[in-house]
Amino acid sequence: MGKRKLPNYDKPVLSVTHAKLERASEESAYRSRCPLCAGQLLGLRDQVSLQLLRQDRCVRCGQPFEYIDDEIAGEKLPAAGGPLMKGAT
Ligand SMILES: [Zn+2]
C-alpha cells in the first residue's frame, strides 16, 4: 500500500511471440523490448525449478505478457494453457 502501481499492471495479458520481439540486449537471448513502452521484459523463471515461464511483465509499464513460442533460445517453455506456476502442494 502506498506504492504506486505501474500504469499497465492490471491490463489483460498480451500474447506475444518472443522471437518476434526486439531484443533488449545483445548479451541476453531472453531480454526483450516491451512493444508498448520500450521498457524491458527480462524473462521470468520459476524460483524453484528455474524453468523459463511463459508469463512475463514489463519492468517499466507493468504490462503482463504471455509468450506463445514453443521455446526461447533453445529452452522449452511449459505447455500452453498449463498452470501458471506449480502449486505448493
Ligand atoms: Zn512496457
PDB file of the backbone (N, CA, C, O) and the ligand in Angstrom, with CONECT records:
HET     ZN  A 101       1
ATOM      1  N   MET A   1       0.837  -1.196   0.000  1.00  0.00           N
ATOM      2  CA  MET A   1       0.000   0.000   0.000  1.00  0.00           C
ATOM      3  C   MET A   1       0.871   1.244   0.000  1.00  0.00           C
ATOM      4  O   MET A   1       1.976   1.265   0.541  1.00  0.00           O
ATOM      5  N   GLY A   2       0.329   2.281  -0.628  1.00  0.00           N
ATOM      6  CA  GLY A   2       1.100   3.498  -0.741  1.00  0.00           C
ATOM      7  C   GLY A   2       2.084   3.441  -1.901  1.00  0.00           C
ATOM      8  O   GLY A   2       2.640   4.459  -2.310  1.00  0.00           O
ATOM      9  N   LYS A   3       2.290   2.241  -2.421  1.00  0.00           N
ATOM     10  CA  LYS A   3       3.214   2.079  -3.535  1.00  0.00           C
ATOM     11  C   LYS A   3       2.446   2.285  -4.835  1.00  0.00           C
ATOM     12  O   LYS A   3       1.418   1.644  -5.056  1.00  0.00           O
ATOM     13  N   ARG A   4       2.927   3.155  -5.677  1.00  0.00           N
ATOM     14  CA  ARG A   4       2.226   3.452  -6.915  1.00  0.00           C
ATOM     15  C   ARG A   4       2.371   2.288  -7.893  1.00  0.00           C
ATOM     16  O   ARG A   4       3.463   1.779  -8.145  1.00  0.00           O
ATOM     17  N   LYS A   5       1.227   1.897  -8.425  1.00  0.00           N
ATOM     18  CA  LYS A   5       1.257   0.792  -9.383  1.00  0.00           C
ATOM     19  C   LYS A   5       1.705   1.274 -10.748  1.00  0.00           C
ATOM     20  O   LYS A   5       1.488   2.425 -11.129  1.00  0.00           O
ATOM     21  N   LEU A   6       2.336   0.367 -11.471  1.00  0.00           N
ATOM     22  CA  LEU A   6       2.718   0.685 -12.848  1.00  0.00           C
ATOM     23  C   LEU A   6       1.452   0.795 -13.696  1.00  0.00           C
ATOM     24  O   LEU A   6       0.479   0.085 -13.439  1.00  0.00           O
ATOM     25  N   PRO A   7       1.450   1.681 -14.710  1.00  0.00           N
ATOM     26  CA  PRO A   7       0.222   2.007 -15.450  1.00  0.00           C
ATOM     27  C   PRO A   7      -0.491   0.816 -16.092  1.00  0.00           C
ATOM     28  O   PRO A   7      -1.720   0.801 -16.154  1.00  0.00           O
ATOM     29  N   ASN A   8       0.250  -0.170 -16.563  1.00  0.00           N
ATOM     30  CA  ASN A   8      -0.393  -1.298 -17.256  1.00  0.00           C
ATOM     31  C   ASN A   8      -0.466  -2.564 -16.406  1.00  0.00           C
ATOM     32  O   ASN A   8      -0.740  -3.650 -16.918  1.00  0.00           O
ATOM     33  N   TYR A   9      -0.221  -2.418 -15.111  1.00  0.00           N
ATOM     34  CA  TYR A   9      -0.122  -3.590 -14.237  1.00  0.00           C
ATOM     35  C   TYR A   9      -1.370  -4.458 -14.254  1.00  0.00           C
ATOM     36  O   TYR A   9      -1.273  -5.685 -14.236  1.00  0.00           O
ATOM     37  N   ASP A  10      -2.544  -3.829 -14.289  1.00  0.00           N
ATOM     38  CA  ASP A  10      -3.805  -4.581 -14.230  1.00  0.00           C
ATOM     39  C   ASP A  10      -4.428  -4.824 -15.600  1.00  0.00           C
ATOM     40  O   ASP A  10      -5.571  -5.274 -15.684  1.00  0.00           O
ATOM     41  N   LYS A  11      -3.703  -4.536 -16.660  1.00  0.00           N
ATOM     42  CA  LYS A  11      -4.219  -4.745 -18.012  1.00  0.00           C
ATOM     43  C   LYS A  11      -4.289  -6.232 -18.327  1.00  0.00           C
ATOM     44  O   LYS A  11      -3.577  -7.032 -17.721  1.00  0.00           O
ATOM     45  N   PRO A  12      -5.161  -6.609 -19.292  1.00  0.00           N
ATOM     46  CA  PRO A  12      -5.213  -8.020 -19.692  1.00  0.00           C
ATOM     47  C   PRO A  12      -3.873  -8.468 -20.281  1.00  0.00           C
ATOM     48  O   PRO A  12      -3.114  -7.675 -20.839  1.00  0.00           O
ATOM     49  N   VAL A  13      -3.615  -9.767 -20.134  1.00  0.00           N
ATOM     50  CA  VAL A  13      -2.355 -10.325 -20.631  1.00  0.00           C
ATOM     51  C   VAL A  13      -2.307 -10.242 -22.155  1.00  0.00           C
ATOM     52  O   VAL A  13      -3.282 -10.574 -22.830  1.00  0.00           O
ATOM     53  N   LEU A  14      -1.187  -9.804 -22.686  1.00  0.00           N
ATOM     54  CA  LEU A  14      -0.968  -9.751 -24.130  1.00  0.00           C
ATOM     55  C   LEU A  14      -0.184 -10.985 -24.560  1.00  0.00           C
ATOM     56  O   LEU A  14       0.864 -11.292 -23.993  1.00  0.00           O
ATOM     57  N   SER A  15      -0.699 -11.689 -25.566  1.00  0.00           N
ATOM     58  CA  SER A  15       0.048 -12.820 -26.109  1.00  0.00           C
ATOM     59  C   SER A  15       1.008 -12.316 -27.174  1.00  0.00           C
ATOM     60  O   SER A  15       0.598 -11.629 -28.110  1.00  0.00           O
ATOM     61  N   VAL A  16       2.266 -12.650 -27.039  1.00  0.00           N
ATOM     62  CA  VAL A  16       3.281 -12.195 -27.989  1.00  0.00           C
ATOM     63  C   VAL A  16       4.197 -13.347 -28.364  1.00  0.00           C
ATOM     64  O   VAL A  16       4.303 -14.338 -27.641  1.00  0.00           O
ATOM     65  N   THR A  17       4.853 -13.202 -29.504  1.00  0.00           N
ATOM     66  CA  THR A  17       5.875 -14.163 -29.905  1.00  0.00           C
ATOM     67  C   THR A  17       7.230 -13.606 -29.511  1.00  0.00           C
ATOM     68  O   THR A  17       7.678 -12.594 -30.050  1.00  0.00           O
ATOM     69  N   HIS A  18       7.874 -14.267 -28.575  1.00  0.00           N
ATOM     70  CA  HIS A  18       9.153 -13.772 -28.077  1.00  0.00           C
ATOM     71  C   HIS A  18      10.156 -13.564 -29.212  1.00  0.00           C
ATOM     72  O   HIS A  18      10.900 -12.584 -29.237  1.00  0.00           O
ATOM     73  N   ALA A  19      10.155 -14.519 -30.151  1.00  0.00           N
ATOM     74  CA  ALA A  19      11.129 -14.471 -31.245  1.00  0.00           C
ATOM     75  C   ALA A  19      10.945 -13.239 -32.129  1.00  0.00           C
ATOM     76  O   ALA A  19      11.872 -12.819 -32.823  1.00  0.00           O
ATOM     77  N   LYS A  20       9.752 -12.668 -32.099  1.00  0.00           N
ATOM     78  CA  LYS A  20       9.490 -11.510 -32.953  1.00  0.00           C
ATOM     79  C   LYS A  20       9.699 -10.189 -32.230  1.00  0.00           C
ATOM     80  O   LYS A  20       9.687  -9.129 -32.855  1.00  0.00           O
ATOM     81  N   LEU A  21       9.887 -10.246 -30.937  1.00  0.00           N
ATOM     82  CA  LEU A  21      10.131  -9.017 -30.188  1.00  0.00           C
ATOM     83  C   LEU A  21      11.570  -8.573 -30.401  1.00  0.00           C
ATOM     84  O   LEU A  21      12.459  -9.376 -30.685  1.00  0.00           O
ATOM     85  N   GLU A  22      11.768  -7.282 -30.256  1.00  0.00           N
ATOM     86  CA  GLU A  22      13.121  -6.754 -30.366  1.00  0.00           C
ATOM     87  C   GLU A  22      13.918  -7.147 -29.124  1.00  0.00           C
ATOM     88  O   GLU A  22      13.427  -7.010 -28.003  1.00  0.00           O
ATOM     89  N   ARG A  23      15.134  -7.632 -29.314  1.00  0.00           N
ATOM     90  CA  ARG A  23      15.979  -7.963 -28.156  1.00  0.00           C
ATOM     91  C   ARG A  23      16.376  -6.660 -27.458  1.00  0.00           C
ATOM     92  O   ARG A  23      16.694  -5.659 -28.099  1.00  0.00           O
ATOM     93  N   ALA A  24      16.345  -6.706 -26.132  1.00  0.00           N
ATOM     94  CA  ALA A  24      16.696  -5.515 -25.368  1.00  0.00           C
ATOM     95  C   ALA A  24      18.197  -5.397 -25.178  1.00  0.00           C
ATOM     96  O   ALA A  24      18.725  -4.312 -24.934  1.00  0.00           O
ATOM     97  N   SER A  25      18.877  -6.533 -25.296  1.00  0.00           N
ATOM     98  CA  SER A  25      20.315  -6.537 -25.077  1.00  0.00           C
ATOM     99  C   SER A  25      20.940  -7.584 -25.968  1.00  0.00           C
ATOM    100  O   SER A  25      20.390  -8.671 -26.142  1.00  0.00           O
ATOM    101  N   GLU A  26      22.081  -7.263 -26.527  1.00  0.00           N
ATOM    102  CA  GLU A  26      22.764  -8.254 -27.353  1.00  0.00           C
ATOM    103  C   GLU A  26      23.341  -9.368 -26.499  1.00  0.00           C
ATOM    104  O   GLU A  26      23.675 -10.441 -27.003  1.00  0.00           O
ATOM    105  N   GLU A  27      23.456  -9.112 -25.215  1.00  0.00           N
ATOM    106  CA  GLU A  27      24.067 -10.095 -24.335  1.00  0.00           C
ATOM    107  C   GLU A  27      23.087 -11.101 -23.777  1.00  0.00           C
ATOM    108  O   GLU A  27      23.494 -12.089 -23.166  1.00  0.00           O
ATOM    109  N   SER A  28      21.799 -10.866 -23.976  1.00  0.00           N
ATOM    110  CA  SER A  28      20.826 -11.812 -23.444  1.00  0.00           C
ATOM    111  C   SER A  28      19.840 -12.223 -24.520  1.00  0.00           C
ATOM    112  O   SER A  28      19.262 -11.379 -25.205  1.00  0.00           O
ATOM    113  N   ALA A  29      19.653 -13.529 -24.663  1.00  0.00           N
ATOM    114  CA  ALA A  29      18.688 -14.047 -25.626  1.00  0.00           C
ATOM    115  C   ALA A  29      17.275 -13.959 -25.068  1.00  0.00           C
ATOM    116  O   ALA A  29      16.307 -14.186 -25.794  1.00  0.00           O
ATOM    117  N   TYR A  30      17.147 -13.633 -23.791  1.00  0.00           N
ATOM    118  CA  TYR A  30      15.833 -13.653 -23.139  1.00  0.00           C
ATOM    119  C   TYR A  30      15.214 -12.274 -23.020  1.00  0.00           C
ATOM    120  O   TYR A  30      13.994 -12.124 -23.089  1.00  0.00           O
ATOM    121  N   ARG A  31      16.053 -11.274 -22.841  1.00  0.00           N
ATOM    122  CA  ARG A  31      15.514  -9.930 -22.635  1.00  0.00           C
ATOM    123  C   ARG A  31      14.950  -9.358 -23.922  1.00  0.00           C
ATOM    124  O   ARG A  31      15.577  -9.416 -24.980  1.00  0.00           O
ATOM    125  N   SER A  32      13.753  -8.807 -23.808  1.00  0.00           N
ATOM    126  CA  SER A  32      13.094  -8.216 -24.967  1.00  0.00           C
ATOM    127  C   SER A  32      12.670  -6.799 -24.643  1.00  0.00           C
ATOM    128  O   SER A  32      12.615  -6.395 -23.481  1.00  0.00           O
ATOM    129  N   ARG A  33      12.374  -6.057 -25.687  1.00  0.00           N
ATOM    130  CA  ARG A  33      11.809  -4.731 -25.510  1.00  0.00           C
ATOM    131  C   ARG A  33      10.304  -4.834 -25.466  1.00  0.00           C
ATOM    132  O   ARG A  33       9.688  -5.538 -26.267  1.00  0.00           O
ATOM    133  N   CYS A  34       9.722  -4.125 -24.522  1.00  0.00           N
ATOM    134  CA  CYS A  34       8.269  -4.045 -24.435  1.00  0.00           C
ATOM    135  C   CYS A  34       7.757  -3.318 -25.672  1.00  0.00           C
ATOM    136  O   CYS A  34       8.208  -2.213 -25.973  1.00  0.00           O
ATOM    137  N   PRO A  35       6.803  -3.939 -26.401  1.00  0.00           N
ATOM    138  CA  PRO A  35       6.286  -3.270 -27.609  1.00  0.00           C
ATOM    139  C   PRO A  35       5.444  -2.044 -27.284  1.00  0.00           C
ATOM    140  O   PRO A  35       5.125  -1.262 -28.180  1.00  0.00           O
ATOM    141  N   LEU A  36       5.082  -1.866 -26.030  1.00  0.00           N
ATOM    142  CA  LEU A  36       4.234  -0.734 -25.662  1.00  0.00           C
ATOM    143  C   LEU A  36       5.047   0.476 -25.222  1.00  0.00           C
ATOM    144  O   LEU A  36       4.726   1.606 -25.591  1.00  0.00           O
ATOM    145  N   CYS A  37       6.085   0.252 -24.447  1.00  0.00           N
ATOM    146  CA  CYS A  37       6.790   1.399 -23.864  1.00  0.00           C
ATOM    147  C   CYS A  37       8.300   1.343 -24.074  1.00  0.00           C
ATOM    148  O   CYS A  37       9.016   2.250 -23.652  1.00  0.00           O
ATOM    149  N   ALA A  38       8.790   0.287 -24.721  1.00  0.00           N
ATOM    150  CA  ALA A  38      10.232   0.101 -24.937  1.00  0.00           C
ATOM    151  C   ALA A  38      10.993  -0.135 -23.641  1.00  0.00           C
ATOM    152  O   ALA A  38      12.218  -0.016 -23.599  1.00  0.00           O
ATOM    153  N   GLY A  39      10.263  -0.469 -22.589  1.00  0.00           N
ATOM    154  CA  GLY A  39      10.919  -0.942 -21.366  1.00  0.00           C
ATOM    155  C   GLY A  39      11.394  -2.367 -21.585  1.00  0.00           C
ATOM    156  O   GLY A  39      11.379  -2.855 -22.715  1.00  0.00           O
ATOM    157  N   GLN A  40      11.814  -3.040 -20.525  1.00  0.00           N
ATOM    158  CA  GLN A  40      12.383  -4.373 -20.701  1.00  0.00           C
ATOM    159  C   GLN A  40      11.530  -5.486 -20.131  1.00  0.00           C
ATOM    160  O   GLN A  40      10.915  -5.356 -19.073  1.00  0.00           O
ATOM    161  N   LEU A  41      11.513  -6.599 -20.877  1.00  0.00           N
ATOM    162  CA  LEU A  41      10.991  -7.870 -20.375  1.00  0.00           C
ATOM    163  C   LEU A  41      12.212  -8.725 -20.102  1.00  0.00           C
ATOM    164  O   LEU A  41      13.042  -8.932 -20.987  1.00  0.00           O
ATOM    165  N   LEU A  42      12.321  -9.215 -18.897  1.00  0.00           N
ATOM    166  CA  LEU A  42      13.565  -9.889 -18.508  1.00  0.00           C
ATOM    167  C   LEU A  42      13.547 -11.385 -18.760  1.00  0.00           C
ATOM    168  O   LEU A  42      14.602 -12.012 -18.855  1.00  0.00           O
ATOM    169  N   GLY A  43      12.357 -11.963 -18.870  1.00  0.00           N
ATOM    170  CA  GLY A  43      12.269 -13.418 -18.956  1.00  0.00           C
ATOM    171  C   GLY A  43      12.219 -13.978 -17.546  1.00  0.00           C
ATOM    172  O   GLY A  43      13.234 -14.015 -16.851  1.00  0.00           O
ATOM    173  N   LEU A  44      11.042 -14.413 -17.125  1.00  0.00           N
ATOM    174  CA  LEU A  44      10.887 -14.891 -15.750  1.00  0.00           C
ATOM    175  C   LEU A  44      11.138 -16.386 -15.650  1.00  0.00           C
ATOM    176  O   LEU A  44      10.897 -17.136 -16.596  1.00  0.00           O
ATOM    177  N   ARG A  45      11.624 -16.805 -14.492  1.00  0.00           N
ATOM    178  CA  ARG A  45      11.838 -18.227 -14.236  1.00  0.00           C
ATOM    179  C   ARG A  45      11.145 -18.635 -12.955  1.00  0.00           C
ATOM    180  O   ARG A  45      10.993 -17.847 -12.022  1.00  0.00           O
ATOM    181  N   ASP A  46      10.723 -19.904 -12.936  1.00  0.00           N
ATOM    182  CA  ASP A  46      10.196 -20.467 -11.704  1.00  0.00           C
ATOM    183  C   ASP A  46      11.310 -20.432 -10.657  1.00  0.00           C
ATOM    184  O   ASP A  46      12.439 -20.842 -10.928  1.00  0.00           O
ATOM    185  N   GLN A  47      10.988 -19.947  -9.473  1.00  0.00           N
ATOM    186  CA  GLN A  47      12.007 -19.762  -8.441  1.00  0.00           C
ATOM    187  C   GLN A  47      12.593 -21.088  -7.955  1.00  0.00           C
ATOM    188  O   GLN A  47      13.718 -21.129  -7.457  1.00  0.00           O
ATOM    189  N   VAL A  48      11.832 -22.161  -8.102  1.00  0.00           N
ATOM    190  CA  VAL A  48      12.295 -23.461  -7.606  1.00  0.00           C
ATOM    191  C   VAL A  48      12.971 -24.266  -8.716  1.00  0.00           C
ATOM    192  O   VAL A  48      14.105 -24.720  -8.563  1.00  0.00           O
ATOM    193  N   SER A  49      12.264 -24.435  -9.829  1.00  0.00           N
ATOM    194  CA  SER A  49      12.789 -25.309 -10.896  1.00  0.00           C
ATOM    195  C   SER A  49      13.689 -24.564 -11.879  1.00  0.00           C
ATOM    196  O   SER A  49      14.412 -25.179 -12.663  1.00  0.00           O
ATOM    197  N   LEU A  50      13.637 -23.224 -11.828  1.00  0.00           N
ATOM    198  CA  LEU A  50      14.363 -22.367 -12.773  1.00  0.00           C
ATOM    199  C   LEU A  50      13.883 -22.550 -14.211  1.00  0.00           C
ATOM    200  O   LEU A  50      14.528 -22.106 -15.160  1.00  0.00           O
ATOM    201  N   GLN A  51      12.741 -23.211 -14.347  1.00  0.00           N
ATOM    202  CA  GLN A  51      12.106 -23.348 -15.651  1.00  0.00           C
ATOM    203  C   GLN A  51      11.692 -21.973 -16.161  1.00  0.00           C
ATOM    204  O   GLN A  51      11.091 -21.183 -15.432  1.00  0.00           O
ATOM    205  N   LEU A  52      12.018 -21.698 -17.412  1.00  0.00           N
ATOM    206  CA  LEU A  52      11.586 -20.459 -18.043  1.00  0.00           C
ATOM    207  C   LEU A  52      10.061 -20.442 -18.125  1.00  0.00           C
ATOM    208  O   LEU A  52       9.451 -21.451 -18.479  1.00  0.00           O
ATOM    209  N   LEU A  53       9.453 -19.327 -17.808  1.00  0.00           N
ATOM    210  CA  LEU A  53       7.993 -19.245 -17.778  1.00  0.00           C
ATOM    211  C   LEU A  53       7.445 -18.538 -19.007  1.00  0.00           C
ATOM    212  O   LEU A  53       8.118 -17.724 -19.640  1.00  0.00           O
ATOM    213  N   ARG A  54       6.189 -18.881 -19.325  1.00  0.00           N
ATOM    214  CA  ARG A  54       5.512 -18.194 -20.426  1.00  0.00           C
ATOM    215  C   ARG A  54       5.129 -16.777 -20.037  1.00  0.00           C
ATOM    216  O   ARG A  54       5.039 -15.891 -20.888  1.00  0.00           O
ATOM    217  N   GLN A  55       4.906 -16.570 -18.761  1.00  0.00           N
ATOM    218  CA  GLN A  55       4.443 -15.268 -18.319  1.00  0.00           C
ATOM    219  C   GLN A  55       5.622 -14.340 -18.077  1.00  0.00           C
ATOM    220  O   GLN A  55       6.670 -14.751 -17.577  1.00  0.00           O
ATOM    221  N   ASP A  56       5.427 -13.090 -18.441  1.00  0.00           N
ATOM    222  CA  ASP A  56       6.459 -12.097 -18.199  1.00  0.00           C
ATOM    223  C   ASP A  56       5.770 -10.758 -17.964  1.00  0.00           C
ATOM    224  O   ASP A  56       4.576 -10.614 -18.225  1.00  0.00           O
ATOM    225  N   ARG A  57       6.519  -9.787 -17.476  1.00  0.00           N
ATOM    226  CA  ARG A  57       5.919  -8.486 -17.200  1.00  0.00           C
ATOM    227  C   ARG A  57       6.951  -7.409 -17.467  1.00  0.00           C
ATOM    228  O   ARG A  57       8.117  -7.536 -17.094  1.00  0.00           O
ATOM    229  N   CYS A  58       6.505  -6.355 -18.114  1.00  0.00           N
ATOM    230  CA  CYS A  58       7.425  -5.258 -18.400  1.00  0.00           C
ATOM    231  C   CYS A  58       7.835  -4.573 -17.096  1.00  0.00           C
ATOM    232  O   CYS A  58       6.990  -4.268 -16.254  1.00  0.00           O
ATOM    233  N   VAL A  59       9.123  -4.337 -16.938  1.00  0.00           N
ATOM    234  CA  VAL A  59       9.589  -3.720 -15.695  1.00  0.00           C
ATOM    235  C   VAL A  59       9.263  -2.226 -15.648  1.00  0.00           C
ATOM    236  O   VAL A  59       9.310  -1.616 -14.580  1.00  0.00           O
ATOM    237  N   ARG A  60       8.939  -1.642 -16.786  1.00  0.00           N
ATOM    238  CA  ARG A  60       8.673  -0.206 -16.799  1.00  0.00           C
ATOM    239  C   ARG A  60       7.187   0.128 -16.708  1.00  0.00           C
ATOM    240  O   ARG A  60       6.784   0.945 -15.881  1.00  0.00           O
ATOM    241  N   CYS A  61       6.361  -0.508 -17.566  1.00  0.00           N
ATOM    242  CA  CYS A  61       4.939  -0.139 -17.577  1.00  0.00           C
ATOM    243  C   CYS A  61       4.074  -1.172 -16.858  1.00  0.00           C
ATOM    244  O   CYS A  61       2.901  -0.912 -16.592  1.00  0.00           O
ATOM    245  N   GLY A  62       4.638  -2.339 -16.540  1.00  0.00           N
ATOM    246  CA  GLY A  62       3.891  -3.337 -15.778  1.00  0.00           C
ATOM    247  C   GLY A  62       3.000  -4.225 -16.613  1.00  0.00           C
ATOM    248  O   GLY A  62       2.315  -5.092 -16.068  1.00  0.00           O
ATOM    249  N   GLN A  63       2.987  -4.034 -17.930  1.00  0.00           N
ATOM    250  CA  GLN A  63       2.133  -4.840 -18.806  1.00  0.00           C
ATOM    251  C   GLN A  63       2.482  -6.330 -18.691  1.00  0.00           C
ATOM    252  O   GLN A  63       3.640  -6.711 -18.857  1.00  0.00           O
ATOM    253  N   PRO A  64       1.464  -7.179 -18.402  1.00  0.00           N
ATOM    254  CA  PRO A  64       1.737  -8.623 -18.387  1.00  0.00           C
ATOM    255  C   PRO A  64       1.704  -9.209 -19.797  1.00  0.00           C
ATOM    256  O   PRO A  64       0.870  -8.830 -20.619  1.00  0.00           O
ATOM    257  N   PHE A  65       2.615 -10.132 -20.061  1.00  0.00           N
ATOM    258  CA  PHE A  65       2.719 -10.785 -21.366  1.00  0.00           C
ATOM    259  C   PHE A  65       2.707 -12.288 -21.188  1.00  0.00           C
ATOM    260  O   PHE A  65       3.046 -12.825 -20.134  1.00  0.00           O
ATOM    261  N   GLU A  66       2.299 -12.952 -22.276  1.00  0.00           N
ATOM    262  CA  GLU A  66       2.449 -14.403 -22.317  1.00  0.00           C
ATOM    263  C   GLU A  66       3.093 -14.751 -23.647  1.00  0.00           C
ATOM    264  O   GLU A  66       2.633 -14.303 -24.697  1.00  0.00           O
ATOM    265  N   TYR A  67       4.150 -15.541 -23.610  1.00  0.00           N
ATOM    266  CA  TYR A  67       4.835 -15.935 -24.837  1.00  0.00           C
ATOM    267  C   TYR A  67       4.131 -17.133 -25.449  1.00  0.00           C
ATOM    268  O   TYR A  67       3.779 -18.085 -24.753  1.00  0.00           O
ATOM    269  N   ILE A  68       3.930 -17.074 -26.767  1.00  0.00           N
ATOM    270  CA  ILE A  68       3.257 -18.196 -27.431  1.00  0.00           C
ATOM    271  C   ILE A  68       4.263 -19.088 -28.151  1.00  0.00           C
ATOM    272  O   ILE A  68       3.867 -20.025 -28.844  1.00  0.00           O
ATOM    273  N   ASP A  69       5.529 -18.817 -28.002  1.00  0.00           N
ATOM    274  CA  ASP A  69       6.576 -19.651 -28.612  1.00  0.00           C
ATOM    275  C   ASP A  69       6.612 -21.039 -27.963  1.00  0.00           C
ATOM    276  O   ASP A  69       6.147 -21.219 -26.837  1.00  0.00           O
ATOM    277  N   ASP A  70       7.167 -22.009 -28.683  1.00  0.00           N
ATOM    278  CA  ASP A  70       7.393 -23.328 -28.091  1.00  0.00           C
ATOM    279  C   ASP A  70       8.653 -23.322 -27.229  1.00  0.00           C
ATOM    280  O   ASP A  70       8.752 -24.045 -26.237  1.00  0.00           O
ATOM    281  N   GLU A  71       9.604 -22.494 -27.627  1.00  0.00           N
ATOM    282  CA  GLU A  71      10.840 -22.408 -26.862  1.00  0.00           C
ATOM    283  C   GLU A  71      11.455 -21.037 -27.049  1.00  0.00           C
ATOM    284  O   GLU A  71      11.145 -20.323 -28.002  1.00  0.00           O
ATOM    285  N   ILE A  72      12.332 -20.682 -26.127  1.00  0.00           N
ATOM    286  CA  ILE A  72      13.053 -19.422 -26.202  1.00  0.00           C
ATOM    287  C   ILE A  72      14.534 -19.741 -26.095  1.00  0.00           C
ATOM    288  O   ILE A  72      14.983 -20.343 -25.121  1.00  0.00           O
ATOM    289  N   ALA A  73      15.285 -19.331 -27.104  1.00  0.00           N
ATOM    290  CA  ALA A  73      16.730 -19.563 -27.117  1.00  0.00           C
ATOM    291  C   ALA A  73      17.066 -21.024 -26.831  1.00  0.00           C
ATOM    292  O   ALA A  73      18.031 -21.325 -26.128  1.00  0.00           O
ATOM    293  N   GLY A  74      16.252 -21.932 -27.390  1.00  0.00           N
ATOM    294  CA  GLY A  74      16.531 -23.350 -27.239  1.00  0.00           C
ATOM    295  C   GLY A  74      15.982 -23.971 -25.973  1.00  0.00           C
ATOM    296  O   GLY A  74      16.072 -25.185 -25.787  1.00  0.00           O
ATOM    297  N   GLU A  75      15.399 -23.135 -25.079  1.00  0.00           N
ATOM    298  CA  GLU A  75      14.810 -23.682 -23.857  1.00  0.00           C
ATOM    299  C   GLU A  75      13.314 -23.853 -24.053  1.00  0.00           C
ATOM    300  O   GLU A  75      12.609 -22.918 -24.430  1.00  0.00           O
ATOM    301  N   LYS A  76      12.846 -25.059 -23.793  1.00  0.00           N
ATOM    302  CA  LYS A  76      11.418 -25.340 -23.938  1.00  0.00           C
ATOM    303  C   LYS A  76      10.611 -24.562 -22.907  1.00  0.00           C
ATOM    304  O   LYS A  76      11.008 -24.430 -21.749  1.00  0.00           O
ATOM    305  N   LEU A  77       9.467 -24.052 -23.357  1.00  0.00           N
ATOM    306  CA  LEU A  77       8.547 -23.421 -22.427  1.00  0.00           C
ATOM    307  C   LEU A  77       7.519 -24.447 -21.984  1.00  0.00           C
ATOM    308  O   LEU A  77       7.282 -25.427 -22.690  1.00  0.00           O
ATOM    309  N   PRO A  78       6.898 -24.236 -20.813  1.00  0.00           N
ATOM    310  CA  PRO A  78       5.847 -25.160 -20.365  1.00  0.00           C
ATOM    311  C   PRO A  78       4.714 -25.201 -21.376  1.00  0.00           C
ATOM    312  O   PRO A  78       4.546 -24.265 -22.157  1.00  0.00           O
ATOM    313  N   ALA A  79       3.940 -26.271 -21.371  1.00  0.00           N
ATOM    314  CA  ALA A  79       2.823 -26.416 -22.305  1.00  0.00           C
ATOM    315  C   ALA A  79       1.879 -25.228 -22.201  1.00  0.00           C
ATOM    316  O   ALA A  79       1.582 -24.752 -21.105  1.00  0.00           O
ATOM    317  N   ALA A  80       1.406 -24.750 -23.356  1.00  0.00           N
ATOM    318  CA  ALA A  80       0.488 -23.616 -23.366  1.00  0.00           C
ATOM    319  C   ALA A  80      -0.784 -23.978 -22.620  1.00  0.00           C
ATOM    320  O   ALA A  80      -1.265 -25.108 -22.710  1.00  0.00           O
ATOM    321  N   GLY A  81      -1.323 -23.028 -21.892  1.00  0.00           N
ATOM    322  CA  GLY A  81      -2.562 -23.260 -21.177  1.00  0.00           C
ATOM    323  C   GLY A  81      -2.377 -24.067 -19.904  1.00  0.00           C
ATOM    324  O   GLY A  81      -3.347 -24.382 -19.214  1.00  0.00           O
ATOM    325  N   GLY A  82      -1.153 -24.395 -19.600  1.00  0.00           N
ATOM    326  CA  GLY A  82      -0.877 -25.124 -18.367  1.00  0.00           C
ATOM    327  C   GLY A  82      -0.979 -24.219 -17.161  1.00  0.00           C
ATOM    328  O   GLY A  82      -1.291 -23.035 -17.291  1.00  0.00           O
ATOM    329  N   PRO A  83      -0.719 -24.763 -15.993  1.00  0.00           N
ATOM    330  CA  PRO A  83      -0.794 -23.939 -14.785  1.00  0.00           C
ATOM    331  C   PRO A  83       0.232 -22.819 -14.845  1.00  0.00           C
ATOM    332  O   PRO A  83       1.328 -23.009 -15.373  1.00  0.00           O
ATOM    333  N   LEU A  84      -0.111 -21.658 -14.311  1.00  0.00           N
ATOM    334  CA  LEU A  84       0.799 -20.526 -14.355  1.00  0.00           C
ATOM    335  C   LEU A  84       2.072 -20.849 -13.593  1.00  0.00           C
ATOM    336  O   LEU A  84       3.180 -20.574 -14.054  1.00  0.00           O
ATOM    337  N   MET A  85       1.897 -21.422 -12.446  1.00  0.00           N
ATOM    338  CA  MET A  85       3.057 -21.818 -11.662  1.00  0.00           C
ATOM    339  C   MET A  85       2.681 -23.047 -10.872  1.00  0.00           C
ATOM    340  O   MET A  85       1.515 -23.259 -10.540  1.00  0.00           O
ATOM    341  N   LYS A  86       3.664 -23.840 -10.580  1.00  0.00           N
ATOM    342  CA  LYS A  86       3.384 -25.052  -9.821  1.00  0.00           C
ATOM    343  C   LYS A  86       2.887 -24.669  -8.425  1.00  0.00           C
ATOM    344  O   LYS A  86       3.447 -23.791  -7.769  1.00  0.00           O
ATOM    345  N   GLY A  87       1.842 -25.338  -7.997  1.00  0.00           N
ATOM    346  CA  GLY A  87       1.309 -25.073  -6.660  1.00  0.00           C
ATOM    347  C   GLY A  87       2.262 -25.585  -5.599  1.00  0.00           C
ATOM    348  O   GLY A  87       3.235 -26.279  -5.892  1.00  0.00           O
ATOM    349  N   ALA A  88       1.966 -25.232  -4.373  1.00  0.00           N
ATOM    350  CA  ALA A  88       2.859 -25.616  -3.272  1.00  0.00           C
ATOM    351  C   ALA A  88       2.567 -27.022  -2.773  1.00  0.00           C
ATOM    352  O   ALA A  88       3.289 -27.548  -1.926  1.00  0.00           O
ATOM    353  N   THR A  89       1.509 -27.631  -3.299  1.00  0.00           N
ATOM    354  CA  THR A  89       1.120 -28.944  -2.783  1.00  0.00           C
ATOM    355  C   THR A  89       1.978 -30.049  -3.393  1.00  0.00           C
ATOM    356  O   THR A  89       1.791 -31.223  -3.074  1.00  0.00           O
TER     357      THR A  89
HETATM  358 ZN    ZN A 101       6.268  -1.673 -21.071  1.00  0.00          ZN2+
END
